[in-house]
């Protein structure tokens, strides 16, 4: 079995790391370069950098911040936010990103997924999916949202996950809007549903409050990797503790000098 990845996430707003609840009520969590370097030292397997306001504000991602973060770390870096074209993605890869992640642009221009996959490879093409539970005609479904969770799309999350795989995505980051920032644990139901429906890696995101939640996302939700932000930013849990728990549960994990 492949090692399960522990991914630290930097939600960046106007050049600062922030964390909120259900995509709102943002609290400052530090300088992106300093936070990234700390996670490098702690043994994170990967880092995700998301410019959470770029799409909503209709602007490009801050390349200078991405470049400074990439120069501070050696672990793989995924960058997303405000990517609309192949040129945008190429600029991020030139700035140090190993993977690029799209969400709003993927919904608006699905062919961009295929174009990114052809040019940079499926392994470098990540699609973020932000689902929220909604009631439609008396039925509860997971509806995909874009623009930092502000805009509902009418797309059902599991079906959309299957489509992005068909279009060439090599990985899905699945962030539950209902659980984001709550510290109540990942939405294991949607995580499991998407993980079963696709054959590409699924990264569970949104709701981690302790090491146990990350283990549940793997063992119950079927995720290939787990992403967390707030619990790492504010010291409720360390990457070392998560990896030690994984080892004790028989979950394969990469060990590092930080361990």
Secondary structure, 3 states (H helix, E strand, C coil): CCCEEEEEEEEEECCEEEEEECCEEEEEEEEHHHHHHHHHHHCCCEEEEEECCHHHHCCCCCHHHHHHHHHHCCCEEEEECCCCCHHHHHHHHHCCCCEEEECHHHHHCCHHHHHHHHHHCHHHEEEEEEEEEEEECCEEEEEEEECCCCEEEEEEHHHHHHHHHHHCCCEEEEECCCCCCCCCCCCHHHHHHHHHHCCCEEEEECCCCCHHHHHHHHHCCCCCEEEECHHHHCCCCCHHHHHHHHHHCCCCECCCCCC
